[in-house]
C-alpha cells in the first residue's frame, strides 16, 4: 500500500511539472500567423493597432452573434485574435506599472536616509 501511495505521488508530481513547462510556452503557440490581424484590420505592420479599433470590431462581432445566430469560421477566428490582442496589450501595461513602482520606492527611501 505504501508503494502505491509513493508511486501515485511521484506520477502526480510529474504531471504537475509537465503542466508548468507547457504554461510557459503558451504564448508562442498562440501566435501562428503573425501580422494577420494587422492585415484584416487594414493597419500597417509597423504601426500598433489602436485599442478603439479592437474594441469596436469585438462589439460588431458580438452583436452579429447575438440570439440564434452563429459566427462563421473566419469571424470566430478574428474574434479569438482580437481577444488575444487585448490580453497582450494588458500584459505590456502590467509590466510597465511593475517596473515604475520600485523606482519610486527607491527614490523615497533615499530621501528618507538623507533626512
Residue frames as qw, qx, qy, qz and C-alpha x, y, z in Angstrom:
[[0.000, 0.886, 0.463, 0.000, 0.00, 0.00, 0.00],
 [0.305, -0.790, 0.102, 0.522, 2.85, 2.39, 0.83],
 [0.415, -0.108, 0.599, 0.676, 4.48, 1.69, -2.51],
 [0.203, 0.636, 0.659, 0.345, 1.27, 2.53, -4.30],
 [0.142, -0.937, -0.242, 0.210, 0.97, 5.84, -2.44],
 [0.393, -0.577, 0.346, 0.627, 4.57, 6.74, -3.25],
 [0.371, 0.180, 0.692, 0.592, 4.01, 5.87, -6.91],
 [0.096, 0.814, 0.555, 0.145, 0.84, 7.98, -7.05],
 [0.235, -0.887, -0.018, 0.396, 2.62, 10.98, -5.53],
 [0.440, -0.325, 0.524, 0.653, 5.51, 10.53, -7.94],
 [0.290, 0.415, 0.695, 0.510, 3.25, 10.42, -11.00],
 [0.038, -0.905, -0.418, 0.069, 1.20, 13.35, -9.70],
 [0.318, -0.754, 0.174, 0.548, 4.37, 15.45, -9.34],
 [0.401, -0.042, 0.639, 0.655, 5.46, 14.52, -12.85],
 [0.176, 0.691, 0.640, 0.288, 2.10, 15.64, -14.22],
 [0.167, -0.930, -0.195, 0.265, 2.35, 18.96, -12.39],
 [0.395, -0.522, 0.388, 0.648, 5.88, 19.58, -13.68],
 [0.358, 0.263, 0.702, 0.556, 4.73, 18.87, -17.22],
 [0.061, 0.857, 0.503, 0.098, 1.91, 21.41, -16.91],
 [0.289, -0.837, 0.028, 0.464, 4.26, 24.07, -15.59],
 [0.408, -0.241, 0.552, 0.687, 6.58, 23.63, -18.55],
 [0.247, 0.510, 0.698, 0.438, 3.71, 23.86, -21.01],
 [0.077, -0.896, -0.394, 0.192, 2.31, 27.02, -19.40],
 [0.338, -0.621, 0.206, 0.677, 5.50, 28.94, -20.14],
 [0.204, -0.133, 0.649, 0.721, 5.23, 28.45, -23.90],
 [0.327, 0.602, 0.716, -0.135, 1.51, 29.05, -24.46],
 [0.177, 0.822, 0.022, -0.540, 2.06, 32.47, -25.99],
 [0.075, -0.438, 0.710, 0.546, 4.43, 31.20, -28.67],
 [0.194, 0.217, 0.935, 0.202, 1.88, 28.62, -29.73],
 [0.239, 0.694, 0.537, -0.415, -0.98, 31.11, -29.70],
 [0.252, 0.781, -0.189, -0.539, 0.53, 33.26, -32.44],
 [0.761, 0.127, 0.590, 0.239, 0.54, 31.09, -35.55],
 [0.483, 0.586, 0.375, 0.532, 0.27, 33.75, -38.25],
 [0.299, -0.550, -0.173, 0.761, 1.98, 36.97, -37.13],
 [0.001, 0.229, -0.289, -0.930, 0.62, 40.06, -38.87],
 [0.034, -0.380, -0.844, -0.377, -2.69, 38.51, -39.89],
 [0.109, -0.743, -0.565, 0.342, -4.68, 40.74, -37.54],
 [0.110, -0.541, 0.154, 0.820, -2.96, 43.81, -38.95],
 [0.039, 0.005, 0.735, 0.677, -3.86, 42.65, -42.44],
 [0.080, -0.552, -0.816, -0.152, -7.54, 42.04, -41.68],
 [0.151, -0.797, -0.394, 0.433, -7.94, 45.36, -39.84],
 [0.467, 0.778, 0.176, 0.382, -6.03, 47.29, -42.52],
 [0.346, -0.912, 0.199, 0.093, -3.32, 48.58, -40.18],
 [0.565, 0.652, -0.487, 0.140, 0.30, 48.65, -41.46],
 [0.875, -0.157, -0.391, 0.239, 2.68, 46.23, -39.75],
 [0.453, 0.228, -0.342, 0.791, 4.96, 48.99, -38.47],
 [0.305, -0.421, 0.122, -0.846, 2.09, 50.69, -36.58],
 [0.073, 0.074, 0.889, -0.446, 0.34, 49.49, -33.44],
 [0.236, -0.488, -0.727, -0.421, -3.33, 48.53, -33.61],
 [0.201, -0.333, 0.270, -0.881, -5.35, 51.12, -31.68],
 [0.076, 0.144, 0.898, -0.409, -7.43, 49.78, -28.81],
 [0.463, 0.365, 0.204, -0.781, -10.51, 51.66, -30.08],
 [0.542, 0.337, -0.572, -0.515, -10.38, 49.72, -33.33],
 [0.227, 0.066, -0.965, 0.116, -10.07, 46.40, -31.48],
 [0.207, 0.243, 0.697, -0.642, -12.99, 47.20, -29.15],
 [0.528, 0.377, -0.035, -0.760, -15.27, 48.36, -31.96],
 [0.503, 0.259, -0.743, -0.357, -14.60, 45.22, -34.01],
 [0.090, -0.040, -0.942, 0.321, -15.23, 42.99, -30.97],
 [0.366, 0.316, 0.459, -0.746, -18.57, 44.73, -30.37],
 [0.554, 0.355, -0.376, -0.653, -19.55, 44.25, -34.02],
 [0.412, 0.155, -0.890, -0.120, -18.79, 40.54, -33.88],
 [0.043, 0.141, 0.846, -0.513, -20.61, 40.07, -30.59],
 [0.482, 0.343, 0.190, -0.784, -23.70, 41.84, -31.95],
 [0.546, 0.314, -0.594, -0.500, -23.58, 39.62, -35.03],
 [0.360, 0.054, -0.929, 0.071, -23.56, 36.51, -32.84],
 [0.348, -0.035, 0.520, -0.779, -26.49, 37.52, -30.61],
 [0.777, 0.142, 0.107, -0.604, -29.52, 35.30, -30.42],
 [0.925, 0.085, 0.369, -0.036, -29.64, 32.13, -32.51],
 [0.599, 0.765, -0.232, 0.042, -27.03, 33.37, -34.97],
 [0.823, -0.372, 0.222, 0.367, -23.54, 31.87, -35.02],
 [0.062, 0.826, -0.406, -0.387, -20.34, 33.33, -36.37],
 [0.905, 0.399, -0.150, 0.007, -18.76, 31.63, -39.33],
 [0.888, -0.145, -0.065, 0.431, -15.22, 30.24, -39.16],
 [0.453, 0.450, -0.033, 0.769, -13.45, 33.42, -40.32],
 [0.277, -0.741, -0.022, -0.612, -15.38, 35.67, -37.94],
 [0.828, -0.557, -0.063, -0.031, -14.82, 33.41, -34.94],
 [0.803, 0.036, -0.066, 0.591, -11.10, 33.24, -35.67],
 [0.190, 0.602, -0.008, 0.775, -10.99, 37.03, -35.94],
 [0.557, -0.729, -0.060, -0.394, -12.77, 37.32, -32.59],
 [0.898, -0.343, -0.068, 0.268, -10.20, 34.99, -30.98],
 [0.615, 0.285, -0.032, 0.734, -7.35, 37.04, -32.46],
 [0.093, -0.722, -0.038, -0.685, -8.87, 40.27, -31.19],
 [0.722, -0.669, -0.045, -0.170, -9.28, 38.94, -27.65],
 [0.863, -0.117, -0.048, 0.489, -5.68, 37.71, -27.68],
 [0.370, 0.511, 0.001, 0.776, -4.52, 41.14, -28.82],
 [0.393, -0.774, -0.049, -0.494, -6.45, 42.74, -25.94],
 [0.854, -0.509, -0.027, 0.103, -4.85, 40.44, -23.39],
 [0.756, 0.140, -0.017, 0.640, -1.38, 41.01, -24.83],
 [0.093, 0.689, -0.005, 0.719, -1.85, 44.76, -24.52],
 [0.644, -0.719, -0.023, -0.263, -2.79, 44.26, -20.87],
 [0.899, -0.183, -0.070, 0.392, 0.43, 42.29, -20.33],
 [0.497, 0.415, -0.040, 0.761, 2.52, 45.19, -21.56],
 [0.256, -0.749, -0.010, -0.611, 0.69, 47.67, -19.32],
 [0.832, -0.550, -0.069, -0.033, 1.14, 45.44, -16.28],
 [0.821, 0.014, -0.070, 0.566, 4.89, 45.11, -16.90],
 [0.242, 0.586, -0.025, 0.773, 5.30, 48.87, -17.26],
 [0.504, -0.736, -0.027, -0.451, 3.47, 49.51, -14.00],
 [0.906, -0.369, -0.083, 0.189, 5.60, 46.94, -12.18],
 [0.692, 0.194, -0.065, 0.693, 8.83, 48.49, -13.37],
 [0.013, 0.693, 0.013, 0.721, 7.78, 52.02, -12.42],
 [0.660, -0.697, -0.155, -0.233, 6.76, 51.25, -8.83],
 [0.838, -0.316, -0.126, 0.426, 10.12, 50.03, -7.47],
 [0.459, 0.368, -0.004, 0.809, 11.99, 53.06, -8.84],
 [0.262, -0.722, -0.087, -0.634, 9.67, 55.44, -7.00],
 [0.811, -0.566, -0.147, -0.006, 10.08, 53.46, -3.79],
 [0.778, -0.014, -0.098, 0.621, 13.86, 53.62, -4.07],
 [0.185, 0.560, 0.016, 0.807, 13.77, 57.40, -4.50],
 [0.534, -0.717, -0.101, -0.436, 11.62, 57.78, -1.40],
 [0.884, -0.370, -0.137, 0.249, 14.00, 55.56, 0.60],
 [0.605, 0.238, -0.072, 0.757, 17.00, 57.64, -0.47],
 [0.099, -0.666, -0.043, -0.738, 15.26, 60.85, 0.57],
 [0.738, -0.632, -0.132, -0.196, 14.41, 59.36, 3.97],
 [0.852, -0.148, -0.132, 0.484, 18.03, 58.33, 4.53],
 [0.361, 0.462, -0.037, 0.809, 19.25, 61.85, 3.73],
 [0.383, -0.717, -0.052, -0.580, 16.94, 63.37, 6.35]]
